[in-house]
Amino acid sequence: MNRAKWLFVLLMFVSAACNLPSVLEQSGAATETTAPPLPTIPLTATPADLTRSLLENLEYTLPAGIEGEAVSFRLTDGVFQRGEDTAGADYMQVRLGDAIAYGDLNGDDLPDAAVLLAANYGGTGVFVWVVAVLNRNGRGEQAGVLFLDDRPAVERLQIENNEIRLEGLIHGPNDPGCCPNQAIRWAMRLTPAGLKLISASTRMGEVWQEINLDVPLENSRVGERLEMSGGVTLLPFEATLNYRISSEDGVEYQSSYLMVDAPDYGYPGAFQKEIDLSSVPPGVIYLEVFELSAADGSILSLTAVRLIRE
């Protein structure tokens, strides 16, 4: 009995020993596995914003007076000052305004900026300029400037559809220097010539004085004859509007006037005119139609369209 048990155990041991090499062979034959490569995540550089701190310490260029020679300067913490005596001929102080608008102005999908610079040349006047600043991969670069008014009240400054939009109050012909009371809406666009006013309207009582062009449309191709038609919300003074044809570089080719038909003052009107463009060279041109104030020559309403002269 005991002999049979021992014989059984011996047979089991021999069987396991015989199978052992095959187990070791399988283990030794196992190949080393390599982890699959991690997916590649594309890195997209986030364009740096034109922060207020950057804009407060940027170099700008403004006229040294409304009609004066241009002068370049660098703000320091939002302020530049030249000279100490406010009665001196060279005195100039410039401050960055509170309102800053952000958005794309030149179609490169980078966040540009629109700022207000308030310049004092001595005396009580504080002349405010709208300035377009392009984002050059995080560096600011002034690209255009347009005069707004002496001590205006800006209520809205935004960038929409590559345009700077501004609403606020400027001085009418009879407003005292302290208190602008003429409500305006402006739209500005960057062109090779700088910052260009492409739309302006003025509130007269409860009505906004506006010019609307039906023909031609923006970016239309035109030949030697240009058909123009549109309307106004209020009949202008002496039923007259002005128009101008210029290149995108600011070279004026022609300017003249056109008449508006309306029942009487206080009513909307319509206009139509054919313009001879035979002397205008091919290229990008702008057609501007505008009304000037009979009191002070300022722009009351304006519309402008970009055209391609073939």
C-alpha positions, 0 to 999 in steps of 0.5 A: 500500500505504502509502496503504491503511494510512493510509486504514484508520487514518483510518477507525478514528479517525473511528468512535471519535470518532463513538461518543465522545459517546454514551459521555459521555452514558451517564456523565453520565446516571448517577444518584447512589445512596444507601446503605440506612439502617442497621438501628435497634438498640433500646437497653435500659437495664441497671438498676444493681445495688445494689452492696455499696458502695451498701448500705454507705452507705445510709440504714436504719431500725431500732428503738433496741432490740428494742421501742424507738422507730425510729431512722433512720441512714446507714451509712458504709462499713458502720458506724453508731455513736451515742454513745461510752459503751456503757453510755449509754442512747443508745448504738447501733452497727450493722454491715452483715453479710457476707451479701447476697442479690440478686433481685426482691422486688416483681415489677418485674424489677429486682435488689433486695437482702436484707441483715443488719444487726447492732445493738448497744445496749451489752452483749453482745447483737448483734441481727440484722435481715433487711432488704429493700432495693428497687432504685429504678432504681439507688437503694436504698430500705429496704422492710421489716425483720424481727428474726431473733435475738441473735447468730444464725449465718446459713448461707444467705441467698437471694432466690427467687420474690420471697421471701427465704429464710434458713437458719441457727442461732438460740437455743433456750430452753436455748442460751447466748448465745454459741452458737445451736443451733436450726436454722431455715428461714425464708421472708419476703415483702414486703407493704404492711405490710413484711417478713412471715414466711410460712414457718418450720420448726425442726429437732427431732432429725432431723425438721423441724417443719413445718406444711403447708396443703392447703386453702386454696391461695395466692391462693384466693378465699374467702367468709364461710366458710373451710375449712382443712385440713392437716398437721404433721410432728410433733404440737405441744405439747398438740396445739394450733396457733394461727391468725390472719387479718389484712389485707395491711396488718397489721390483725389481724381474728381469732386463735384455736387449733385442735386436731391429731389424731395417734397420739402425740407424735413422730408427724405429725398432721392438722387441719381447721377451718372459720373464720367470715369474716363480720366480715372485710371484702373485700380481700386477707387472710393466713391464718397457722397457727403453733406457738409454743414453750411454753418461750419463746413463739418461733415453731417452725413457721408457714405463711401463705397470701395469700387474696382475701376476696370 
